[in-house]
Amino acid sequence: MKLTYPKRLFALLALGFTAFSASAQQRYLDEVFTNSQITVLPNVAYGYNFSQYVPATMGGPMVVPMYADVYMPDTAVDQVASRPVVILFHTGSFLPKGLASPMGDRKDSAVVEMAKRFARRGFVAVSASYRLGWLANSTNLDLRRGTNLMAVYNAVQDAKVCVRSVRASKLALGDPYRIDPNAISLIGAGSGGYITLAYATIDNYAEVASPTKFKYQDPGTGIFGNTVTAGTPYVDTARVGDWNGYGGKAVISGTHPVTGLPLVDQTQPGRNIELYKGVPHNVNLVVNLGGALGDSAWLGQGDAPMVSFHSRYDFFAPYYRGMVNVPIAGAFFPVVEVAGSHTAVKMANTFGNNTVLASSSMNDAYSVKARTNVHNLGAQENIYTFNMLPPNATMPFKVNANPWDWWDPADPLSSNETNPNVKAQSLLYIDTVMAYTLPRLAKVLNAAGYSISVPEAESMKFQLTPNPTTSNALISVFGATVVSVEVHDVLGRRIFRRDGINASEAELPSGSWSPGAYFIRVQTDRGMRTAKLIRH
């Protein structure tokens, strides 16, 4: 069912309005708002459902709430009445934060940073939670694999509820976020990447019930404590509902005295609670930062366009095809064979799902670098590959697999993380993610009726010389103008910033800096450029 809505407003704010200057900034591609002009609405409850893996010590299994944090331009500042939405899903191996990693909720570093960047560009950004928990370290393959599939499946159901709730806010809640219900896209990092890829591709029961790897290998006790036979699918829609969150209806026996949420009668088979039924949950684009596609057969013609970012040597989620490995308490548990980002995007390109992105016409530095990457076999469009090798070939799990993340270094679980915990470096990777995603997001928005000018060619050249240096360094751009420069050291501390340059060159006072590595972020009138400077 497709709902119709009033036509969106396309006009940018009037010249001279506080969010804009006389520069060539363009809403949705460039930052046109400041942090002070962004509103953050935390802890917005968007849904609830039954979770099998709430510990008994906490009252589980039980119904749990799902929350989101909303980042958007202040409606007192922004006059646009119909704004595109980006919903972000965090990493964490589908386990609660603090169980295996210092990351794993909607307030994680990378999703919050990206949400703010989208909001400063005029989007409504939603960082959403979803149900967590599975038997990650079970020695029983069926329980380990089956509960992992159910974790992804439940998270996709939650993501669809989130999309429906955002879309319903337009009509049912008085449009508090001023959203465009015809322009909703998804971005997922790590396990969130599994969610966005599955969201776009699972659309029938056979996809999760037919593959042998998604069936019990042995008879015994199933993932819900029920008796199963070999060959029974892990996913029982009569119990958990379908991939859209419909069916498998729970019998409600009362209200929880503490949470106020429904109590599910667990003597009955149903475990699912339907929410926002009938509201569409289609999306314009899905983006994954890591993660993988549970099965290549999920992807078919007509699925949502997809853009991927992936570390080639990611030990935990394969780049081409391979085994998912989950680290728990210092050990690795193989889970299931999956299709990696390269395989997924190649299929999406072949099926024509990504035609709307028109990426072959993009010749900016990021697009050229992505398609010419040595690991990008076939020069596939719409995938950006990071080539970091493991520092020790005998420890392939020690690789910078999710370089956009950083975390509290004092967290005792930091030792489980493989990335260098350097915020400045992570911000540079997010620069790349944004620079590669935004033009493609603009293309799908244009297909939905927007008018965003996306440069088809990039003639700007950028130089940082000398590098390495023992003295001052010079930034030079050709075909553009330097607006501002910001420099961070390897600890993420800002050591230099200069605004209002408006010239083709800018000198860095690196001769006065201590020896070491520095991350340079150069804002030009044609976009952001980043570089690493070595001071000897």
JOJOTA-V719858 format. One record per run of one state. SS is the DSSP state (alpha for helix, beta for strand, coil for the rest). FROM is the first residue (numbers start at 0). LEN is the number of residues. If there is no record, write none. Layout:
ss=[SS	SS]
from=[FROM	FROM]
len=[LEN	LEN]
This chain:
ss=[coil	beta	coil	beta	coil	alpha	beta	coil	alpha	coil	beta	coil	beta	coil	alpha	coil	beta	coil	alpha	coil	beta	coil	alpha	coil	alpha	coil	alpha	beta	coil	beta	coil	beta	coil	beta	coil	alpha	coil	beta	coil	beta	coil	beta	coil	beta	coil	beta	coil	beta	coil	alpha	coil	beta	coil	beta	coil	beta	coil	alpha	coil	alpha	coil	alpha	coil	beta	coil	alpha	coil	beta	coil	alpha	coil	alpha	coil	beta	coil	beta	coil	beta	coil	beta	coil	beta	coil	beta	coil	beta	coil	beta	coil	alpha	coil	beta	coil	beta	coil]
from=[0	26	27	29	30	34	37	51	55	58	61	73	82	89	108	120	123	128	140	172	178	189	190	201	204	209	211	214	215	219	221	226	228	232	233	236	240	248	249	251	255	261	264	271	272	284	289	292	293	295	298	304	311	320	328	330	339	340	351	354	357	358	361	362	363	364	371	382	386	411	416	422	447	456	457	460	465	468	469	472	478	481	489	493	498	502	503	504	508	509	512	515	524	526	535]
len=[26	1	2	1	4	3	14	4	3	3	12	9	7	19	12	3	5	12	32	6	11	1	11	3	5	2	3	1	4	2	5	2	4	1	3	4	8	1	2	4	6	3	7	1	12	5	3	1	2	3	6	7	9	8	2	9	1	11	3	3	1	3	1	1	1	7	11	4	25	5	6	25	9	1	3	5	3	1	3	6	3	8	4	5	4	1	1	4	1	3	3	9	2	9	1]
